[in-house]
Amino acid sequence: MKEIKERESEAQQAMIDSEKIPVDKSFKGHTPLSSLLALAKAIRAENFDEAIEFFDFRYTPATMTIAQKKELVKQLDIVWSQHHSLDISILSDAPEGHLNDGLPSHRDLLGVIKTSNSDIPIYLQRVPDGKGGKEWKISSHTVNQIPILWQEFGYHPLAISLGEYLPHFTIFAMHNWQFVGFIISLVLAWYITALIRALLIKVVSYSDTYSRTMRRFIRVPLRYFLFFILIQWSTGHLGLSLNARAWLETGTLSYLAAIFLTLGIIEFIFALYASKVAQEKNAIAIIKPLVTTLKIVVVIVYGLNWFADAGFNITAIITGLGIGSLAVALAAQKSLENVFGAFTLYLARPIKPGDMCKFGNTQGRVEEIGLRSTKIRKLDRKVVYVPNSVIASMELENIAEIDNRRYQKRLRVRLNTEISRLKALTGAIRELIDNHPNTIDLERYVRFEDIDEDAFVIVINCYLTVSGRVAYKELEEKINYQVMDIVDQHDIELAIPEYNISMNTVKT
């Protein structure tokens, strides 16, 4: 596309520049370049009386009329526009033309048109001008090939009749009847795809599992995919010029169709996943932005490929996107840290909604893991929102994953307690802990561990077969009562902390 537009701009500029050159060197076919520029200018101005002067009709039937000659000029112009754009860079601006192109010195190649049977070259030929000089014209060989080209690439008589009936205009390099045909193809494609959509929705409605998901996929993505495909197919039968086809047929419609289909498939897969994890709202909340990011990447990739196919410098575009992305990343650094933190929490799953956790000085129950922050309800029922980047980067204690709760107590017995009674107390408590149905054989012991200044210290340590906080507190209370019953049975007095206060009296 870029190449075609550049050629068109160069040709237009060359026509403007040629007007500044004396007529005897420019528009009388003195060189291949001047001849083609003059011919293009005459055709664009629809001055076919002047245009036929640049065609060599010497070997056509003598009975051919001026009207028939004008018709041949129009037909070649139409066929040529369907396959080529005027490239002035390949035209010689010397009276002798190209001398090293492998062709006879009086002939230059303008281009080749490929037909279903063979390749037909379009020649410029240097012929006598009838005034003792020579001029460049479309060769007689090419003139004789025009009916063959028109038979394969020409317009249908009905299209020609419609063009004559309609007001004369050209829009987006399309003739009047082509533009009308394009509008009609848009309308027909829209209603045809609507009918296909209705039929497919009717079919998938019989499915109980994927009916809703399939309907969403059919309503927009699949319909627009078929819509652009139908437009591309229909415009291929309008005989559009190369300039018009550069926008419609050579990639644009295909890329639009591919974008809608790809985005629809991504959304369809996400919908299936969301239906399976419907109870995990946080998983959906985190995956949805990821899906959105993937869609943006898909559109960018297709867009870059379209620019590359259109002839633009994709390296410069990627460089610009890279600089812009870097600036956005720097500006949104904290936000991106929280987003990646959310992905980390989702993938590693150190915590999940409903878990009791502790990090730093904050302890509470996780209620929601969002894209930016995690909502935690503290033990006093206050709500705190902690950035995901903070949670992902610090030590995290998940209390909900405790399998067995630790029971540990320190009994302080008075120093005047007899040793025999102290041994009996330790043995009785040990028997209670060893035989308790809710203790496990892990770090289970009862020991006379220390002698403080004011007490003998007995340490009780074991793990209970409960994980929940409430259940643990209930079991802890029962064991505490049982331990205190044993203390009472052995007539043991627990030590009370004593404090000695000395007061010095100062005499005055």
C-alpha positions in Angstrom: 0.0 0.0 0.0 2.8 2.4 0.9 4.6 1.7 -2.3 1.4 2.3 -4.4 0.8 5.6 -2.7 4.4 6.7 -3.2 4.2 5.8 -6.9 1.0 7.7 -7.3 2.5 10.8 -5.5 5.6 10.6 -7.6 3.6 10.4 -10.8 1.4 13.3 -9.8 4.5 15.4 -9.0 6.1 14.4 -12.3 3.0 15.6 -14.1 3.1 18.9 -12.3 6.8 19.3 -13.1 6.3 18.3 -16.7 3.9 21.3 -17.2 6.9 23.5 -16.6 8.8 21.9 -19.5 8.4 23.2 -23.1 5.6 21.4 -24.9 7.8 20.2 -27.7 9.9 18.1 -25.3 7.2 17.0 -22.9 3.9 16.0 -24.4 4.8 14.9 -27.9 6.2 11.5 -26.9 9.8 12.7 -27.1 10.8 10.2 -24.4 9.0 7.1 -22.8 8.6 9.1 -19.6 7.1 12.2 -21.3 4.8 10.0 -23.4 3.4 8.1 -20.4 3.0 11.3 -18.3 1.1 12.9 -21.2 -1.1 9.8 -21.7 -1.9 9.5 -18.0 -2.8 13.2 -17.8 -5.1 12.9 -20.8 -6.9 9.8 -19.4 -7.3 11.5 -16.0 -8.8 14.5 -17.7 -10.9 12.1 -19.8 -9.5 13.7 -22.9 -9.5 10.5 -25.0 -9.1 12.4 -28.3 -5.7 13.3 -27.1 -5.1 9.9 -25.4 -5.5 7.9 -28.6 -2.5 9.9 -30.1 -0.2 7.9 -27.8 -1.4 4.5 -29.2 -0.1 2.9 -32.3 -3.1 2.0 -34.4 -1.2 1.4 -37.6 -1.9 -2.3 -37.7 -5.5 -2.3 -36.7 -8.3 -2.6 -39.2 -8.8 0.4 -41.3 -12.5 0.3 -40.5 -11.9 1.0 -36.9 -13.7 4.2 -35.8 -12.5 6.9 -33.4 -15.1 5.7 -30.9 -13.7 2.1 -31.0 -10.1 3.5 -30.5 -11.3 5.5 -27.5 -12.9 2.3 -26.1 -9.6 0.4 -26.4 -7.8 3.2 -24.5 -10.4 3.0 -21.8 -10.2 -0.8 -21.6 -6.4 -0.8 -21.3 -6.6 1.8 -18.7 -9.0 -0.2 -16.6 -7.1 -3.5 -17.0 -3.8 -1.8 -16.3 -5.2 -0.1 -13.1 -6.2 -3.6 -11.9 -2.7 -4.9 -12.0 -0.3 -2.0 -11.9 0.3 1.6 -10.8 2.3 4.0 -12.8 5.9 3.7 -11.7 7.9 6.5 -13.3 11.2 5.2 -11.9 11.3 2.4 -14.5 10.7 4.8 -17.4 13.5 6.3 -19.4 13.7 10.0 -19.9 16.1 9.6 -22.8 14.8 9.8 -26.4 16.4 6.4 -27.1 14.7 4.7 -24.2 16.4 1.8 -22.3 19.2 0.3 -24.5 20.4 -2.4 -22.1 17.0 -4.1 -21.2 17.4 -7.0 -23.7 14.7 -5.6 -26.0 15.0 -4.0 -29.4 16.2 -0.5 -29.3 12.9 0.9 -30.4 10.9 -0.9 -27.7 10.6 -0.5 -23.9 8.7 -2.7 -21.4 6.1 -0.9 -19.4 4.9 -3.9 -17.4 3.4 -7.4 -17.7 -0.2 -8.5 -17.1 -0.7 -12.1 -16.1 -3.7 -13.8 -17.6 -5.0 -17.4 -17.0 -3.3 -18.5 -20.2 -0.1 -16.5 -20.5 1.7 -13.3 -19.6 1.0 -10.4 -21.8 3.7 -7.7 -21.9 2.7 -4.0 -22.3 5.2 -2.3 -24.6 6.1 1.3 -25.4 7.5 1.5 -29.0 9.3 4.3 -30.8 7.4 4.9 -34.1 7.5 7.5 -36.9 5.5 10.6 -36.0 4.7 11.4 -39.7 6.8 14.5 -39.6 10.2 13.0 -40.1 10.8 12.3 -36.4 9.9 9.6 -33.9 7.8 9.4 -30.9 6.9 6.8 -28.2 3.5 5.2 -28.1 1.8 2.1 -26.8 2.9 -0.5 -29.3 0.7 -2.0 -31.9 1.4 -5.4 -30.4 -0.1 -4.3 -27.1 -3.1 -2.6 -28.9 -3.9 -6.0 -30.5 -3.8 -7.7 -27.1 -6.3 -5.3 -25.5 -9.5 -7.3 -26.6 -7.9 -10.5 -25.0 -7.2 -8.7 -21.8 -10.6 -7.2 -21.7 -12.3 -10.5 -22.2 -10.7 -11.8 -19.0 -10.5 -8.7 -16.8 -13.1 -6.4 -18.3 -16.4 -5.3 -16.7 -19.7 -7.1 -17.3 -22.0 -5.2 -19.7 -24.6 -4.8 -16.9 -21.9 -3.0 -14.8 -21.1 -0.7 -17.7 -24.8 0.1 -18.2 -25.2 0.8 -14.5 -22.1 3.1 -14.6 -23.7 5.0 -17.5 -27.0 5.3 -15.7 -25.5 6.5 -12.4 -24.1 10.0 -11.8 -20.4 10.1 -12.7 -18.1 10.0 -9.7 -15.1 8.3 -8.2 -14.7 7.5 -4.5 -11.7 5.7 -3.0 -10.4 4.8 -6.4 -13.7 3.1 -7.2 -16.0 4.0 -10.1 -19.6 4.9 -9.5 -21.0 1.4 -10.1 -18.2 -0.2 -8.1 -18.9 2.0 -5.1 -22.6 1.2 -5.3 -21.8 -2.5 -5.6 -19.5 -2.2 -2.6 -22.3 -0.6 -0.5 -24.7 -3.3 -1.6 -22.2 -6.0 -0.7 -21.9 -4.5 2.8 -25.7 -4.6 3.3 -26.0 -8.1 1.9 -23.1 -9.4 4.0 -24.6 -7.9 7.1 -27.9 -9.5 6.7 -26.5 -12.8 5.5 -24.3 -13.1 8.6 -27.3 -12.1 10.7 -29.2 -15.1 9.2 -26.2 -17.4 9.8 -25.9 -16.1 13.4 -29.6 -16.9 14.1 -29.3 -20.4 12.7 -26.1 -21.2 14.7 -27.6 -19.8 17.9 -30.7 -22.0 17.3 -28.4 -25.0 16.9 -26.3 -24.4 20.0 -29.4 -23.7 22.1 -29.8 -27.5 22.4 -26.6 -27.7 24.4 -27.0 -27.4 28.1 -23.3 -27.1 28.9 -21.9 -24.6 26.4 -25.1 -22.8 25.1 -24.4 -19.5 26.8 -20.7 -19.4 25.9 -21.3 -20.4 22.3 -24.0 -17.8 21.9 -21.6 -15.0 23.0 -19.0 -16.3 20.5 -21.4 -16.5 17.7 -23.1 -13.1 18.2 -20.1 -10.9 17.7 -16.7 -12.6 16.9 -17.9 -15.2 14.5 -20.4 -12.9 12.8 -17.8 -10.2 12.2 -15.3 -12.8 11.0 -17.8 -14.0 8.4 -18.9 -10.4 7.6 -15.4 -9.4 6.6 -14.7 -12.6 4.7 -17.9 -12.1 2.6 -16.9 -8.5 1.9 -13.5 -9.6 0.8 -15.0 -12.3 -1.5 -17.6 -9.9 -3.0 -15.2 -7.0 -3.6 -12.9 -9.5 -5.5 -15.6 -9.6 -8.2 -15.9 -5.9 -8.6 -12.8 -5.5 -10.8 -11.3 -2.8 -8.5 -8.2 -1.0 -9.3 -4.9 -1.8 -7.6 -5.3 1.4 -5.5 -8.7 0.3 -4.1 -7.7 -3.3 -3.7 -4.6 -2.2 -1.7 -7.1 -1.2 1.1 -9.8 -3.8 0.7 -8.4 -7.0 -0.8 -4.7 -7.1 0.0 -4.8 -7.7 3.8 -7.0 -5.2 5.5 -10.2 -7.2 5.5 -8.3 -10.4 6.2 -6.6 -8.9 9.2 -9.9 -7.5 10.5 -11.5 -10.9 10.1 -8.6 -12.6 11.9 -8.6 -10.0 14.7 -12.3 -10.6 15.5 -11.9 -14.4 15.3 -8.8 -14.5 17.5 -10.3 -12.2 20.1 -13.5 -14.3 20.0 -11.6 -17.5 20.6 -9.7 -15.9 23.5 -12.9 -14.7 25.1 -14.5 -18.1 24.4 -11.7 -20.0 26.3 -11.9 -17.5 29.1 -15.7 -18.0 29.4 -15.2 -21.7 29.6 -12.6 -21.3 32.3 -14.8 -18.9 34.2 -17.7 -21.3 34.2 -15.5 -24.0 35.8 -14.2 -21.7 38.5 -17.3 -19.7 39.1 -16.9 -20.0 42.8 -13.4 -18.5 42.8 -14.3 -14.9 42.2 -10.7 -13.8 42.8 -9.4 -16.1 40.2 -11.7 -14.6 37.6 -10.8 -11.0 38.8 -7.1 -11.7 38.2 -7.4 -13.7 35.0 -9.7 -11.2 33.3 -7.0 -8.4 33.2 -4.6 -11.0 31.8 -7.1 -11.8 29.1 -7.5 -8.1 28.3 -3.7 -7.8 28.1 -3.6 -10.8 25.8 -6.2 -9.2 23.5 -4.2 -5.9 23.3 -1.1 -7.9 22.4 -3.0 -9.7 19.7 -4.3 -6.5 18.2 -0.8 -5.0 18.3 0.7 -8.0 16.6 -1.9 -8.0 13.8 -1.5 -4.3 13.5 2.3 -4.5 13.1 1.9 -7.3 10.5 -0.6 -5.2 8.6 1.9 -2.2 8.6 4.7 -4.6 7.4 2.5 -5.9 4.6 1.5 -2.4 3.7 5.2 -1.5 3.2 5.8 0.6 6.2 9.1 0.5 8.2 8.0 -1.8 11.0 11.4 -1.4 12.8 10.7 2.3 13.4 7.2 1.5 14.6 8.4 -1.1 17.0 11.1 1.3 18.3 8.5 4.0 18.9 6.2 1.5 20.7 9.2 0.4 22.8 10.0 3.9 23.9 6.3 4.6 24.6 5.9 1.4 26.5 9.0 2.2 28.6 7.6 5.6 29.5 4.2 4.1 30.5 6.0 1.4 32.5 8.0 4.0 34.4 4.9 6.1 35.1 2.9 3.1 36.3 5.7 1.3 38.1 3.8 0.9 41.4 0.6 -0.2 39.7 2.5 -2.8 37.7 4.2 -4.0 40.8 0.8 -4.6 42.4 -0.5 -6.3 39.2 2.4 -8.7 39.2 2.0 -9.2 42.9 -1.6 -10.2 42.2 -0.5 -12.7 39.6 2.1 -14.1 42.1 -0.6 -14.5 44.8 -2.8 -16.3 42.3 -0.2 -18.6 40.9 1.7 -19.4 44.1 -1.5 -19.3 46.2 0.2 -18.7 49.6 -3.2 -17.4 50.7 -6.7 -17.5 49.5 -10.0 -15.9 50.5 -11.2 -17.2 53.9 -7.7 -17.8 55.2 -6.5 -16.4 58.5 -3.0 -14.9 57.9 -0.4 -12.7 59.5 2.2 -10.5 58.0 4.1 -7.9 59.9 1.9 -6.5 62.6 -1.4 -7.2 60.7 -3.4 -10.3 61.4 -6.8 -11.1 60.0 -8.9 -13.0 57.5 -8.5 -12.6 53.8 -11.7 -11.6 52.1 -10.7 -10.6 48.6 -7.6 -10.6 46.4 -8.0 -7.9 43.9 -5.8 -6.7 41.0 -4.2 -3.9 43.1 -4.7 -4.9 46.7 -5.8 -7.6 49.1 -8.7 -7.0 51.4 -8.2 -8.3 55.0 -10.6 -8.1 57.9 -8.6 -7.8 61.1 -9.6 -9.5 64.4 -11.2 -6.3 65.6 -13.4 -6.4 62.4 -11.6 -3.4 60.9 -10.8 -3.7 57.2 -7.3 -3.0 55.8 -6.3 -3.0 52.1 -2.7 -4.1 51.7 -1.0 -3.6 48.3 -0.3 -6.9 46.6 3.4 -6.0 46.0 3.8 -5.6 49.8 2.2 -9.0 50.5 4.2 -10.8 47.8 7.5 -9.4 49.0 7.3 -10.0 52.8 7.2 -12.9 55.1 3.6 -14.2 55.2 2.2 -16.5 57.9 -0.9 -18.5 56.8 -2.6 -19.5 60.0 -5.3 -21.3 58.1 -2.8 -23.9 56.9 -2.0 -25.0 60.5 -2.5 -28.8 60.6 -2.0 -29.3 64.4 -2.2 -26.6 67.0 0.5 -26.4 69.7 -0.5 -26.6 73.3 2.2 -25.2 75.7 1.9 -24.2 79.3 4.3 -23.3 82.1 3.2 -24.2 85.6 5.0 -22.3 88.3 5.0 -24.3 91.6 6.0 -22.8 95.0 9.5 -23.5 96.1 8.3 -25.1 99.4 6.7 -28.0 97.6 8.0 -31.4 98.5 10.0 -33.1 95.7 7.9 -36.3 95.9 4.7 -34.3 95.4 6.4 -32.4 92.5 7.3 -35.8 90.9 3.8 -37.1 91.4 2.3 -33.9 89.8 4.6 -34.2 86.8 3.8 -37.8 86.3 0.1 -37.3 86.5 0.1 -34.5 84.0 2.3 -36.6 81.7 -0.1 -39.4 81.9 -3.0 -37.1 81.0 -1.1 -35.7 77.9 0.2 -39.1 76.7 -3.2 -40.7 76.9 -5.3 -37.8 75.7 -7.2 -38.7 72.4 -6.5 -35.3 70.8 -2.7 -35.3 71.2 -0.2 -36.6 68.7 3.2 -38.1 69.1 5.2 -35.1 68.1 7.2 -33.1 70.6 5.0 -34.4 73.4 6.4 -34.1 76.9 5.9 -32.9 80.4 9.1 -31.9 82.2 10.4 -30.2 85.4 12.4 -27.8 83.3 13.6 -24.9 85.4 14.1 -23.5 89.0 13.4 -19.8 89.2 14.0 -17.5 92.1 10.5 -17.9 93.3 9.1 -21.1 91.7 9.7 -24.6 90.2 8.8 -24.5 86.5 7.0 -27.5 84.9 6.6 -27.2 81.0 3.8 -29.0 79.2 4.2 -29.3 75.4 2.2 -31.2 72.9 0.3 -30.8 69.5 -3.5 -31.2 69.3 -5.4 -32.7 66.4 -7.3 -29.5 65.6 -6.6 -26.7 63.1 -9.3 -24.2 63.6 -8.9 -21.4 66.1 -12.3 -21.8 67.7 -12.0 -25.6 68.0 -8.5 -25.2 69.5 -9.7 -22.8 72.1 -12.4 -25.2 73.2 -10.0 -28.1 73.5 -7.4 -25.9 75.2 -10.0 -25.0 77.9 -10.8 -28.6 78.6 -7.2 -29.6 79.0 -6.6 -26.6 81.2 -9.4 -27.7 83.5 -8.0 -31.2 83.6 -4.6 -30.0 84.5 -5.9 -27.8 87.3 -7.9 -30.7 88.7 -4.6 -32.7 88.9 -3.0 -29.8 90.7 -5.8 -29.7 93.2 -5.8 -33.4 93.7 -2.1 -33.3 94.6 -2.6 -30.3 96.9 -0.1 -28.2 95.0 0.1 -24.5 95.4 1.1 -22.4 92.4 3.7 -19.7 92.9 2.6 -16.1 93.0 5.1 -13.6 91.7 6.7 -11.7 94.7 8.1 -8.3 94.5 10.5 -6.9 97.2 10.4 -3.1 97.7 13.1 -1.6 99.8 12.7 1.9 101.2 15.6 3.9 102.5 14.8 6.6 105.1 16.9 9.6 104.8 17.4 11.6 108.1 17.5 15.3 107.9 
